[in-house]
Amino acid sequence: MNMHRPPIRQEELERLVFHMPVVAESASTGWAKSFALSIVRQSRRRGWRPSPKQLHIMRDLVSDLFAYGADHGEDLSVIE
């Protein structure tokens, strides 16, 4: 077991990666868009896991994605 990687449940990782295209689409900076698209590409590699820094940024970007709608009174619709 690699002790340098933070523990992350597969479900959380899948959820974070799932939201990366929306993060890229709504990114306010080129860096955030590039990061999100890079994560999508990397996630396709067999056995890929985010670095601790990537994981932290992914969590922040997804959190910001949902906080933005709440802060602006927008309704987020669930896609089934």
Steps between C-alpha positions, in 0.01 A plus 500: 500500500633842406498708817538827306156476346201611704233241552211558263198284446444396141151651511638842593764483229240406239275786615783753483608385153137499383473871581830604338348567152246737657777662704696552175197644324420746777859582600573865557870457419693326227700319765190344660366395160834345403530322836151350480552378142838356599338305785241357260778380267712359783204319656471281191835337581473162665568521873530880503461671836530873559795640689419657837523846342276401206246349737490816711449718191235267358304511825524880512392544136199270538405666826524840333289375212209422732557799729481739204142397418396519865658843541317635196159349571521271201334162500723212403316233310589137544571309182387141516 
